[in-house]
Amino acid sequence: MTDPKGSRTKTVGSKRQRLMVATAQVVHRQGVERTTIADIARAADVPVGNVYYYFKTKDELVVAALGEHARHLRTLTDGLDRLADPRERLKGLVRAWVSQRDLAARYGCPTGTLAVELDKRDDGGLDAEAGRVIRLLLDWVEQQFRELGLADPGGLALTLVGAYQGMSLLANALRDPDVMTTQGERLLAWLDSLGGAPPAGDPA
């Protein structure tokens, strides 16, 4: 026997999720100001009128897009957390960044570019939401450096994430994905050069 209520709940959740994903993608490519509700509806394959059932304003959609960025980050870091060695987790993060080099060269870092755009608006509030997503990344990276037993893990986290933002910006400005590749290799070498505790099971 089917459950109409359960089916409807799944449909509502599916449409909402599609709108969140579509907003994150469209805003990354076009920016907040150039993006319309119709653009997002089209990308999500949802009638424009239905969008307002889930999100009353474009700002609510931007918050949803930031939520989608946070969800993507958690999915990535949850996968990396399965690795036993925190250094390998950090290297996996760098490789994930480099794997998005073509997208970064065309549009920049999804969260970083959005944070910069929102900071220039006068209404306030949304830039802080973007900052919270970046803080999630910084906190995770800091934890990996802490597990390695390195001094100033917070500072090292800022160095690594700052390097990512910088290479994304340069790749975008120069329209050159190879910037991500070469700088990613430098970051991997830098991570290997750092001291810290050996991987679990390795002799000290």
Secondary structure, 3 states (H helix, E strand, C coil): CCCHHHHHHHHHHHHHHHHHHHHHHHHHHHCCCCCCHHHHHHHHCCCHHHHHHHCCCHHHHHHHHHHHHHHHHHHHHHHHCCCCCHHHHHHHHHHHHHHCHHHHHHHCCHHHHHHHHHHCCCCCCHHHHHHHHHHHHHHHHHHHHHHCCCCCHHHHHHHHHHHHHHHHHHHHHHCCCHHHHHHHHHHHHHHHHCCCCCCCCCCC
